[in-house]
Amino acid sequence: MRMPCKTPNRALIASLGLILVIPAGPVLAQSRGATATGAIQVERALTLSNVQSMSFVATRRNVDEAAAPNGTNTGADGDTSDAPAVIDITGDPGRVYRIQLPATIDTQLSEGVISGFQVWSETVGDVSKTMTGRLNAEGHDRLRISGVLTTAHGMIITDVQTAVPVNIDYE
């Protein structure tokens, strides 16, 4: 028969030692110093304001290809816009932005289709091909967007106004 020992068991001491060391593991790992660095850049959101919708007014055009009211002659089935859409843009000064336009816009009551958009920026000039502009030193730009209205042959259009759906994002 075995007699109880008054000295602690070595296996018990070893296991208690492991229990005390394990919780210290993460603390020891965290005590190793690592310095993290980072930067944050706050961007001002781009805001768009529609100043004026694109409009086409009373074409006196007929099948004889009479001139459009603004003095241009685009052919028997198309007139250029009399008044471009005007859009103000505000954002971070000096930032480059990208313009996205649909290929065509259907006019109200399906009277015609507007296409062939030309885009002019007050800051950069003609951006019709690049579709990129730049905000000035104060963070502003104004776009003028014109297009060509195409109708059924010989159809006479009176006032047509349309908002131009534009997406603009920082480059």
C-alpha positions as CSV (number, residue, x, y, z in Angstrom):
1,M,0.0,0.0,0.0
2,R,1.1,3.4,-0.9
3,M,1.4,6.1,1.6
4,P,0.5,9.7,0.8
5,C,3.5,11.8,0.1
6,K,4.0,15.1,1.9
7,T,6.1,16.6,-0.9
8,P,4.4,17.8,-4.1
9,N,4.4,15.5,-7.1
10,R,6.8,16.5,-9.8
11,A,4.3,15.9,-12.6
12,L,1.8,18.3,-10.9
13,I,4.5,21.0,-10.5
14,A,5.4,20.7,-14.2
15,S,1.8,20.9,-15.4
16,L,1.2,24.0,-13.2
17,G,4.3,25.6,-14.7
18,L,2.9,25.1,-18.2
19,I,-0.4,26.6,-17.2
20,L,1.4,29.7,-15.9
21,V,3.6,30.0,-19.0
22,I,0.9,29.6,-21.7
23,P,-1.1,32.7,-20.8
24,A,2.2,34.7,-20.8
25,G,2.8,33.6,-24.5
26,P,0.5,36.2,-26.1
27,V,1.6,38.9,-23.7
28,L,5.2,38.2,-24.7
29,A,4.4,38.3,-28.4
30,Q,2.6,41.6,-28.0
31,S,5.5,43.2,-26.1
32,R,7.7,43.0,-29.2
33,G,7.5,46.5,-30.7
34,A,6.5,47.1,-34.3
35,T,5.7,50.6,-35.5
36,A,3.0,51.0,-38.0
37,T,2.7,54.1,-40.2
38,G,-0.1,55.3,-42.5
39,A,-1.7,58.2,-44.1
40,I,-5.2,59.2,-44.8
41,Q,-6.3,61.5,-47.6
42,V,-9.7,63.2,-47.3
43,E,-11.3,63.9,-50.7
44,R,-14.0,66.4,-51.2
45,A,-17.0,64.8,-52.9
46,L,-17.7,65.8,-56.5
47,T,-21.0,67.7,-56.7
48,L,-22.9,68.4,-59.9
49,S,-25.5,71.1,-60.4
50,N,-27.6,71.2,-63.5
51,V,-27.7,74.9,-64.6
52,Q,-29.5,74.4,-67.9
53,S,-31.0,71.5,-69.8
54,M,-30.1,70.9,-73.5
55,S,-32.7,72.4,-75.8
56,F,-33.7,72.3,-79.4
57,V,-36.3,75.0,-80.4
58,A,-38.8,75.2,-83.3
59,T,-36.9,73.8,-86.3
60,R,-38.4,75.2,-89.5
61,R,-36.7,72.3,-91.3
62,N,-38.5,70.2,-93.8
63,V,-37.5,67.7,-96.4
64,D,-35.6,70.3,-98.4
65,E,-32.9,70.4,-95.7
66,A,-33.5,73.9,-94.5
67,A,-30.9,75.2,-92.0
68,A,-31.3,74.6,-88.3
69,P,-32.3,77.7,-86.3
70,N,-28.8,78.2,-85.0
71,G,-27.5,78.6,-88.5
72,T,-26.0,75.2,-88.9
73,N,-27.1,72.6,-91.4
74,T,-26.6,69.1,-90.3
75,G,-28.6,67.3,-92.9
76,A,-32.2,66.4,-93.5
77,D,-32.6,64.4,-90.3
78,G,-30.5,66.2,-87.7
79,D,-30.2,69.6,-85.9
80,T,-27.5,70.6,-83.5
81,S,-28.7,71.8,-80.1
82,D,-29.6,75.5,-79.8
83,A,-28.7,75.6,-76.1
84,P,-26.2,73.2,-74.6
85,A,-26.7,71.5,-71.3
86,V,-24.7,73.4,-68.7
87,I,-23.4,71.6,-65.6
88,D,-21.4,73.0,-62.8
89,I,-18.9,70.7,-61.0
90,T,-17.3,71.3,-57.6
91,G,-14.7,69.2,-55.9
92,D,-11.0,69.1,-54.9
93,P,-9.0,71.9,-56.5
94,G,-6.8,70.7,-59.4
95,R,-8.2,67.2,-59.5
96,V,-8.7,65.4,-62.8
97,Y,-12.1,63.9,-63.4
98,R,-13.7,61.5,-66.0
99,I,-17.0,62.2,-67.8
100,Q,-19.3,59.4,-68.8
101,L,-22.2,60.1,-71.2
102,P,-24.7,57.6,-72.8
103,A,-24.2,57.0,-76.5
104,T,-27.8,58.4,-77.2
105,I,-30.6,60.0,-75.3
106,D,-34.3,59.4,-76.3
107,T,-36.3,62.6,-76.3
108,Q,-39.7,62.9,-74.7
109,L,-42.6,61.2,-76.5
110,S,-40.0,59.4,-78.7
111,E,-39.8,62.5,-81.0
112,G,-36.2,61.7,-81.7
113,V,-32.8,60.7,-80.5
114,I,-29.9,62.9,-79.4
115,S,-26.4,61.7,-80.1
116,G,-23.0,63.0,-81.3
117,F,-22.3,64.8,-78.0
118,Q,-19.7,67.6,-77.8
119,V,-18.3,68.5,-74.4
120,W,-16.6,71.8,-73.6
121,S,-14.9,72.5,-70.2
122,E,-14.3,76.1,-69.0
123,T,-11.0,74.9,-67.4
124,V,-9.6,72.6,-70.2
125,G,-11.6,73.4,-73.4
126,D,-12.9,70.8,-75.8
127,V,-12.9,67.4,-74.0
128,S,-15.2,65.6,-76.4
129,K,-12.5,63.0,-77.3
130,T,-10.7,62.6,-74.0
131,M,-13.8,62.9,-71.8
132,T,-11.5,64.1,-68.9
133,G,-11.5,67.5,-67.3
134,R,-9.7,69.2,-64.5
135,L,-11.1,71.3,-61.7
136,N,-9.5,74.8,-61.4
137,A,-7.6,76.1,-58.4
138,E,-10.8,76.9,-56.6
139,G,-12.2,73.4,-57.2
140,H,-14.8,74.4,-59.9
141,D,-15.5,73.7,-63.6
142,R,-18.4,74.2,-65.9
143,L,-19.3,71.8,-68.7
144,R,-21.4,72.6,-71.8
145,I,-22.7,69.6,-73.5
146,S,-24.4,69.8,-76.9
147,G,-25.6,67.1,-79.3
148,V,-27.4,66.4,-82.5
149,L,-31.2,65.7,-82.5
150,T,-32.2,63.1,-85.1
151,T,-35.8,62.7,-86.1
152,A,-37.9,60.8,-88.6
153,H,-37.3,62.3,-92.1
154,G,-39.3,65.5,-92.5
155,M,-40.6,65.6,-88.9
156,I,-40.8,69.1,-87.5
157,I,-39.9,69.4,-83.8
158,T,-41.0,72.3,-81.7
159,D,-39.4,72.8,-78.3
160,V,-37.5,69.8,-77.1
161,Q,-35.6,70.0,-73.8
162,T,-33.8,67.2,-72.1
163,A,-31.6,66.7,-69.1
164,V,-28.3,65.0,-69.9
165,P,-27.5,62.0,-67.7
166,V,-23.9,62.4,-66.8
167,N,-21.6,60.5,-64.5
168,I,-18.5,62.2,-63.3
169,D,-15.8,60.6,-61.1
170,Y,-12.3,61.5,-60.0
171,E,-9.7,60.0,-62.2
